[in-house]
Amino acid sequence: MRKIVLLLFIIVLGVVPAYAGALSPGEQAPEFSLKSMDGKQVTLSDFKGKVVVIGMFHICVPCMNQAMEFNKLRNQLSEDQVVVIGINTNGDSKEAVAQYLSNFPEKVEFPYLVDPVKGVYKSYLQRDMPTVLIIDEKGVLNARTSAVSADQLVPYIKKML
């Protein structure tokens, strides 16, 4: 029994530092400026006054599934109030991301950005794949979660509006 408690203690000590320092709800969201797949410069501060939903993605099936949930979200909320953005945070090339997106069951209906130097990954200390961030109208992180359905996101975001 003592060995089990010691093992659990070691596991907890190993896990907690992995999340230590990660941006938490209530903190100001770090600024970023990245290019979208279509070459447009997108900056977080451009969306001040709107709720911003960000998907921090890699090239993986769970991230594709989350992107499809973002399409559903995009179709249910006004672009005047809510901005949806996907970011490849793994440093993958634009070409690799384009190939990945071409295999989606439907085209993404939101800007998909590339972060070749993994700046967003580092600023937000991404741990889960995917990570969903909700930033309020003032630029403050309101929520941080792993994969989440549009059915859960829509009512949550409507309460913020």
Order of alpha helices (4+ residues) and beta strands (2+ residues): alpha-beta-beta-beta-alpha-beta-alpha-beta-alpha-beta-beta-alpha
